[in-house]
Amino acid sequence: MADETRAIEPYELNRDNAPAFWEVDILWLILADATQTGGALTMMEQICPRNSGPPPHTHAQQESYYILEGQMTVVVGGKTLVATQGSFLNVPPNTVHSFRVDTDTARILNMYVPAGFERLITELGEPAPQRVLPPPGRPMKAKPEDVRRVLQQIGMTWVNEPDTLRQPKQ
């Protein structure tokens, strides 16, 4: 929902000067947030290592991915899709989805409409001291009650169903 009371000002950010955070083995670069877009959208660039990605979940925002580099497998609404460089994927609001990076790394441009999802990163992640992937297996520093609060406020829910992208191969 756009914040009609706040004037939206032109601005420019790029991957070298955007706010950078580490969370869940991923480097997140915040290119546009709710304050910059009047609540209209969030735009982030993610640099993700092999096998990274969230388990099945939903959120209130429509989510779109554009793959800049690498490959990922996405399960969305019961469909399994393989996205490579140049692929665009759309996830409707409240649709169960997850993904897994299949290459050594992937660079993903990620957009959420309306804005707000960035709070998961800015409030629960940690500022990245360098614009590189965090050390692998780094634990989340946020307290469980803070995670629950932010998830509730942004309309995100972890879904209790098998994570088909991370099950051991038979």
C-alpha positions in Angstrom: 0.0 0.0 0.0 1.5 3.3 -1.0 2.0 5.9 1.6 0.1 8.8 0.0 1.1 11.3 2.7 4.8 11.2 1.8 6.3 12.7 -1.3 8.4 10.3 -3.3 11.7 11.8 -4.3 14.0 10.7 -7.1 17.1 8.9 -6.0 19.8 6.7 -7.3 21.4 3.7 -5.6 23.5 0.9 -7.1 25.0 -2.3 -5.9 28.1 -0.4 -4.7 26.3 2.0 -2.5 23.0 0.3 -1.6 22.6 -0.8 2.1 24.1 -4.3 2.3 23.1 -7.0 4.8 24.0 -10.6 5.6 21.2 -13.0 6.4 20.8 -16.8 5.9 24.1 -17.2 3.9 23.0 -14.5 1.4 24.2 -11.0 0.7 21.3 -8.7 0.3 21.6 -5.3 -1.4 18.5 -3.0 -0.7 18.0 -1.0 -3.9 14.5 0.3 -3.0 12.5 0.2 0.2 9.1 1.4 1.5 10.5 4.8 2.5 11.9 5.5 -1.0 8.9 4.2 -2.9 6.0 5.4 -0.8 5.3 1.8 0.2 4.8 0.8 -3.5 7.6 -1.8 -3.8 10.9 -3.3 -2.5 13.8 -4.1 -4.9 16.8 -6.1 -3.7 19.7 -7.8 -5.3 20.6 -11.1 -3.7 24.0 -12.9 -4.1 23.3 -16.5 -3.1 25.6 -19.5 -2.7 24.8 -23.0 -4.0 21.9 -24.8 -2.2 20.7 -21.6 -0.5 17.1 -20.5 -0.5 14.1 -20.5 1.8 11.9 -23.5 2.7 8.2 -23.4 1.6 6.5 -20.1 2.7 3.9 -17.5 1.7 3.8 -13.8 2.1 1.3 -11.1 1.3 3.4 -9.4 -1.3 3.6 -10.4 -5.0 7.3 -11.4 -5.6 9.2 -11.4 -8.8 12.7 -12.7 -9.6 15.0 -11.8 -12.5 18.0 -14.0 -12.7 21.1 -11.9 -13.5 23.6 -14.8 -13.1 23.4 -18.5 -12.2 20.5 -21.0 -12.0 17.9 -21.8 -9.4 15.1 -24.2 -9.1 11.8 -22.7 -7.9 8.8 -24.6 -6.6 5.8 -22.2 -6.8 2.1 -23.1 -6.6 3.0 -26.8 -7.0 5.0 -26.2 -10.2 8.8 -26.8 -10.4 10.5 -24.3 -12.6 14.2 -24.0 -13.5 15.3 -20.4 -14.0 18.6 -19.5 -15.6 20.3 -16.2 -16.5 17.7 -13.9 -18.1 14.7 -15.7 -16.6 11.9 -13.8 -15.0 9.6 -15.5 -12.5 6.5 -14.2 -10.8 5.0 -15.5 -7.5 1.4 -14.3 -6.8 0.6 -13.1 -3.3 0.0 -15.8 -0.7 1.3 -18.6 -3.0 3.4 -21.3 -1.4 6.9 -21.2 -2.9 10.6 -22.0 -2.2 13.8 -22.0 -4.2 17.3 -23.5 -4.3 20.4 -22.1 -6.0 21.8 -24.8 -8.3 25.1 -23.1 -9.4 28.1 -22.1 -7.3 26.5 -18.7 -6.9 23.5 -16.8 -8.3 22.7 -13.1 -8.6 19.0 -12.4 -8.4 17.1 -9.2 -8.7 14.1 -9.6 -6.4 11.0 -7.3 -6.3 8.1 -7.3 -3.8 4.8 -5.4 -4.3 3.8 -3.7 -2.1 6.9 -2.8 -0.1 7.6 -4.1 3.4 9.4 -7.4 2.9 12.8 -5.6 3.2 12.1 -5.4 7.0 12.9 -9.1 7.2 16.4 -8.3 6.0 17.0 -4.8 7.6 15.5 -5.8 11.0 16.7 -9.4 11.3 19.8 -9.5 9.3 23.2 -7.9 10.1 24.9 -5.1 8.2 27.5 -6.6 5.9 31.0 -5.5 6.7 31.9 -6.4 3.1 30.0 -6.9 -0.1 30.7 -10.6 -0.2 28.8 -13.7 0.8 28.7 -14.2 4.6 30.7 -17.1 6.1 28.6 -20.3 5.4 26.3 -21.6 8.1 26.3 -18.3 10.0 23.5 -18.4 12.5 20.7 -15.9 12.5 21.4 -13.3 15.2 17.8 -12.2 15.7 15.8 -13.3 18.7 13.0 -15.7 18.0 10.4 -13.3 19.3 11.7 -10.6 16.9 11.5 -13.0 14.0 7.9 -13.9 14.9 7.0 -10.2 15.2 8.5 -9.2 11.9 7.0 -12.2 10.0 3.6 -11.4 11.4 3.9 -7.7 10.5 5.0 -8.3 6.9 2.4 -11.1 6.3 4.9 -14.0 5.9 4.2 -17.6 7.1 6.4 -20.7 7.0 4.4 -23.5 5.5 4.3 -26.9 7.1 4.9 -29.1 4.1 7.8 -31.1 2.7 10.7 -29.0 1.3 11.1 -31.0 -1.9 14.2 -29.0 -2.9 16.2 -30.1 0.1 15.1 -33.7 0.7 17.8 -36.2 0.3 17.9 -37.9 -3.1 16.8 -41.6 -2.9 
